[in-house]
């Protein structure tokens, strides 16, 4: 049975209720967890890309559960300070990728209720419309079609119902992240459907005024996420550096504050590695996060530009959240055998933005 099959079964419930997750947390739980989200939406709204949308009530519930576990909510800066000091107690830091306007309208009120600091990683192109947001176009196309046929792949996806549309999006997204060579075919299909990705990005993205508003909030840290959200590992070193540096300058001018934290677009091992970590450090970022499974250990002080994260999703339960803060998923992905000292390098969490 592969890892994805394992995670889709009741193993997290069994692990949580049996005490296995708690036992493993002594080895894999570390000091804290960085959680990753993207968009937070109003309850009851439908989105084919539901995996990157968390209803506000589910976010509220997850935060309540984590509080019940005795987890402290901290900023990224505080997370690093705690790693350095060895302060007791587990912590959680929350991050939101891309720069969706609903991070202000939907997420902020929830985070305020819980006194939870969070970082919003903003891609310049979400503001200007220049982002390479093929996934937004894919979701919009699936929303309006009952069948999707990808040229050259001999793959046909039937999606007449909301559930089928969500499943189709996930399947196609996984195909892309499994082989980025098929991405041009996806983009061509979106273009042929007459979908304006730039307009979608501007509609969903934060404005400059909204970024400034968030930056002034005591709970919010603005981080960088690249200019156009490309796969940095597939770009030349010059392009990758420019994506980081220009994005940082754009956000610092917009907020009149230093921007010290970066999230790699896509964040999996096929999209960021040692070169990208070096570039993030040279550009001046103090931390950079991936989408690889794992909790934080003192070892990560030597790998601050390759930090792991766990996703926080609409389907999380007390059992799955317990497994995430306790490092259970990390243990599964390493088959319970990798030494803690090697955890800083991380493993792919899933093909997320």
Secondary structure, DSSP 8 states (H G I E B T S, - for coil): --HHHHHHTTHHHHHHHHTHHHHHHHHH--SEEEEEE-EEE-TT---TTGGGEEEHHHHHHHHHHHHHTT-EE--HHHHHHHHHHT-SS-EEEEEEEE-BTHIIIIIHHHHHHHT--EEEEE-HHHHHS----HHHHHHHHHHH-SEEEETTTTEEEE--SHHHHHHHHHHHHHHHHH-GGGHHHHHHHHHHTT--HHHHHHHHB--HHHHHHHHHSTTEEEEE--SS---GGGS-HHHHHHHHHHHHHHHHHHHSS---EEE-SS-STTT--HHHHHHHHHHT-SEEE-SEE--B-GGGGG-TTSB--EE--TT--HHHHHHHHTTHHHHHHTTT-S-GGGGGG-EE--S--
